[in-house]
Amino acid sequence: MKITVVGAGYVGLSNAVLLAQQHEVVLLDIVPEKIAGLQSRQSPIKDEMLQDYLSKKTLNFSATLDKRFAYANADLVIIATPTDYDCVTGNFNTDSIESVVCDVMALNSSAMIIIKSTIPVGYTKKIRKKFQCESLIFSPEFLREGRALYDNLYPSRIIIGERSERARLLANIFQDAAARTDVPVLYTDSNEAEAIKLFANTYLALRVAYFNELDTYAAASGLSAQQIIEGVCLDPRIGNYYNNPSFGYGGYCLPKDTKQLQANYQGIPQALIDAVIEANAKRKEFIAQDILARHPKTVGVYRLVMKADADNYRASSVLGVIEALKASNVDVIVYEPMISEMQVMGLMVVNDLELFKTQSDVIIANRLAEQISDVECKVYTRDLFGKD
């Protein structure tokens, strides 16, 4: 089977490498640098397992900028393009998805199309009708940055937004490529599959917000947040996981997915989704004020990325903290080895770690690291358990 994957980000690349173990896979993207790197088997994203598979595994894999080559004779097209949240419309920007559907219908209308990008509830049915494209199916993706291929090899579940024989065929393709042999599979209607993705990510955001608010209360009241969390999480219904306080939920998915779910509630009574989003904003305000209470002249930000194994800082929670600090006229400098520029977002980047430590009165870190353990007296963090 020839499979074309559109989009060389976490979702697209991890699916391409996963399926290239057993199928001919062509990865299509619009960024020449990404394609050039992939043609030399270099991953454009930081994921140790992905790079290992690209470098060492026998994969029937190629990367191209040429859409005609990519779509020609493809049996299946997987769309994994970005769907950023548009603050003006209050919905995801799905233009890239529609562009791909339009191209596939023009160049290879017999191909089955599966959307892996996150989309609003009701979107699949709308696009099927708009493009007269009955071959379109939605299947949500559940992965973590830095562990994208692992999460595809050992998926928690496979969800297909259709109940049909071709849906079973699609599920079998992903099951056969996975290393896990007992993957739960759920077949739903398209609207329900779209809702599953948004509600799952919003629950994760809610859980982050809950433990952050617990931590805020403990910090403001002089209590041990660690003791409280450990006691609360001994209840097996709650569980001792995904409970480490932070500067707030962030990254590419949770902020935009919670807002999209909020938008899908238009005309439907709800309070919880609003509260999750508001709680995250208030958490960053609290963190900033707690830092300012230490009266620093210069605040050093140790890493903009959300976690050690990530390679981007899109919507990172620390960015909101930085905005609040700058509004209070505190000097802010950044240590971020990912960035080679001297300035980013109007902030001075100091990538000499020893100089960074010396120049900072307070060093804020969403997650602790060995690199700054020697200046522990300067470090401000809410990381209690040393994990994400």
N, C-alpha and C positions, 0 to 999 in steps of 0.2 A: 504494500500500500504506500502511495506517495502522500505525505502529510506536509502541508505548508503552515508554518507558524509565523504570525505577523506580530512583531514587537520583540525586541531583544532585551527586555527588562527581566526582573526576577521571575515573573510568571511565564513569559514567553520562552526564555532561555532554558529554564528548568524543565519545562514540558518538552522542548525540542530535544534536549539531551536525553531525557527519560525515554522518549519514543524512538529515538535514533538507534537504540539498542536492537530494535526489531523491525523498524520500518525505514524507508527512505524519507528523510526529513530535510526540508529546505526552510531556512530561517530568513525572513524578509524584514528589513528595517530601512529607515530613511536616513540614518546617520552613518556616513562613510567610515568614520573612525571605528565605530563598533564593528561594522562588517569586515573591515580590513583586519582588525584584531582577531575576529572569529575565524577568518580564513586561515590564520596562522595558529588557530586553536588557543587563543588567549581570551579569557572571559573578561567582558567589560564591567562586570560587577564582582564584588568581593564575596566569594563563596568557595571555601576550600574544596568541598566535595565536587562542585561544578568544575572547577579548574582541573581537579584530578581526573575526572572523567573525560574532559576535553583532551587532556594531554596524553592519557594512558590507555583509555578504553577504545575498542574497535567500534566506531559509530558510523552509520551511514548518514552523514551530516554535511550540509553545505550552507553557506550564508551568502546572501545576495542583496543588491539594491534594485534588481530588475524584476518588477512585478509580473511581467509577461512570462518570464522564465519560471518564476515562483509558482504561479497559478496554473501553468500549462500541465494538463493531465493530473492535477491534484485530485485525490479522492476525498480528502478532508482538509479544510482550512480552519485553523484555530486562531481566533482573534484575541490578542493579549496586549492591546494598546492602552495607553493611559486614559483614565476618565477622571480628570481633576474636578474638584467641586468649584462651581462658578458662583461666587457670592452675589452676582447681579441677578442671575436667573433663579438662584436657590436650588439648583439641581446639578448633577454631573454634566460635564461637557462630553457628549458622546459623538462629536463630529468625526473623530478618528475611526470609530466603529462603523459608522454609516459610509465613510469613504471606502473602507475595505469591502463592505457588503456590495456597494455599487460596483467596484472593480471586479469582484468575483462574479457577480451576475453578468457583467459584460464580457469577461474573458473565459469563464468556465462555469456556466450556470448549473452544470450537473454535480458540482462538488457539494458535499455536505459542509455546513458551516457551524462551528461551535464557538460561542462567545465565552471566554474565560475572564474578560474584564468585568469589574464590578459595575452594575447598572441599576437604575431605579426599578421599582416594582411596576410591572406592566410593560416594560420596554420591549421585550422579545416579541410579544404579540403585536405591538405597534409597528415594529420594524418589519415583521413578516408581512403585514398588510401594506405598508408603505412601498416596499420593494417587490411585492408579490413573490416572496422568497419563503416557501414552505419548508426548505431544507435547513432552516435556522434553528439551532437549539442552544439553550443556556446551560452551562455547567459551572457552578461557582468553584473558586480556587481557595484553598486554605493553606497558607504557607507563611513562614517567617523569613524576614530578611537575614541573609547570612546562612540560612539553612534551607534554602528553597528546594534544592534537589533532594536533600534528605526527606523533606516533607512530602515530596512526590513519590519517592521510593517507598516510604513508609506512611502512607496517608491515613489520617484519622477516619476519613470516610470519603466515599465518592457519591456525589449527588448529580443526577441528570434531570434536567427540567423538562422531561417528557416521559410518557409511559407508552412505549411502543417497542417493536422488534429492533428498530434502528437505535433506539436508546440503549437497549441491551448490548448491541454491537459496540457502541461507543464505550459503555462501561467495561466491556471485556477488553477493549484495547488498552485502557488504563490499568485494569487489574493485571493483565498479562505482563505489562512493563514494570509493575511494582515489585519490590523485593518482599513486601509483606504479603502473606498468602491468605489472610483472613480479613480483608478489608470490607467493612460494612458498606453496602450499596443501597441507596434510596432513590426511587423514581418518583418524581412529583410533577405537577403541572408547572409551567414556566413561571407564573406569578409567584408560586410558593417557593420555587428554587431561588428566585431573586430576593424574596423576603428572608429566606434562611440566611443568606450571606450577610445582609444588613443587620438582622437581629443578632446573629452570632457575634459580629464585631462590636455591636453596641453593648452586648452583655459583657464582653471583655473590657470595654471602656468603663462600663458601670462598676465592674469589680476593681479596676484600677482606682477609679474615683472614690469608691467606698473606703479602701484601705488608706488612701491619701487623706481623706477627711478624718478617719480615725487617728492618723498620725498628726494631723493638724491639731486636733483636740488634745492629744497627749502632749505635744510640744508646748502648746499654749497654757496647759494646766500643770506642767512640771511632772508629768507621769511618764512611765516607761512604755513607749509604743511597742517595743519588742515583746515585752511581757504580755501586753494586752492582745497583740496579734497571735502570739503563740497559744494563748488560752482560748481565744475565739476559734482558731483554726483546728483545735483538737476535736471540735464537733465534726464528725465524718460527713455531715451534710454540707459543710462549708469547705473543709479540706485544707491541707497545709501546702498550698501552691498558689502561684500568681498573686502573691500577697505582699510583695516587697514595696514599701513606699518609694515614691519618686517625685520629680518636679511636676508630674502630670503625664497623662497619656499623650502620645504624639506619634510621629512617623507618618508614613504616607497614607495608611488605611484608616485607622480609628477616627481621626478628626473629621475626615470627609464622609466616612460612612455613617457616623452618627448624625451629621447634618443632613445627609440625604434621607435617612430614615425619618428624621424630624419633618422634612419637606413632604414625605409620603403620607404623613399624618394630617395633612391639610383637611380641615373639616371634620376630623375625628378627635374626640376628647382624649387628651393625654397630658401627663405632667412629668413623668419619669424621664423621658428623653430630653426634655428641656432642662431638667435638673442635672442630668449627667453632664451636659455641655456647660451649664453654668458652674457646676462644681469644679470642672477642670480649669475654667478661667479664674475662679476664686483661689484655687490651689496655687496657681502661679503668682497671684497677687500676694498671698500669704508668704510664699517662699521669698519673694523680693523684699517684703517688709522685714522678714526675719533676718535676712542678710544685712539690710540697711541698719538694723538695730545694733549691729557690731561696729558701726561708724567707719567703714572702710573708705579710704581715698581712691584706691584702685582695686577693682574686683577682677580676678583672673578666672576665666572660664576654661576648665579642663575638658576639652572635647565638646564639639557641637553635636556629634552623632549620638543617637539614643542609647546604643550599646556597643560593646567592644568589637563585635563581629559584623557591624554594619559599615557601609561605605558611603552613606549619604545622610544629610541632616534636614531633609524635607519635613517641614512642620514639626521639627524636634521641639520638645516641651521647653528646653532651655532657652529657646529663642524668645518666648513670651516673658520669661524671667529677665532676659537681657533688655527687652524693651522697657520694662518697668524700672530697671536700674538706671538706664539711660535717661528716662524721664525725670529721675531724681538727681540728675547732674553728677553721677558717679562715673569716674573713668573705668572703662571696661576693656580688658585685653583678652585675647583668645589664644589658647594653645590647641592647634588642630593640624596634625601632620598631613591630613588629606589635602590641605589648602596650601598652595605655593605662593599665592599673592600676599603682598604686605598688608592689604586691607580687604575686609569682606563686610558688607552691610554697614560700612562706616566704622568698623572696629579694627583696631590694630592687631594684627596676627603676629605673635611672637613664638616662633617654632624652635627657638633655643630653649629647651626645657629648664635649664638651670637659671637662665635669665628671667624666664617667665615666673619661676618660683620666687625669685628675688624681688621682682617688680610688683608682685601681687600682695596686698594686705590680707585679702581673703581669697581662697581658691574654691570655687564652687564646682561640684562634680555630681552629675546625676547618678553615676555609678562609680564606686571606688576603684582604684587601680594601684598596683604595686609601685608604679612610677612616682606617685606623689605621697607615698607612705612616710618618707623622710621629713615631710613638712606637715604632718598630721595636725599640728596645732593651728595651721592656717586653713585647713580644709573644712568646707561646709557641705554636708550632704545629708540626705534623708535615707540613704541606702543602709538597711539594717542587716540584710542577709547575704549580701554579696552575690546576688543573682538577679535576673530580669523578672 
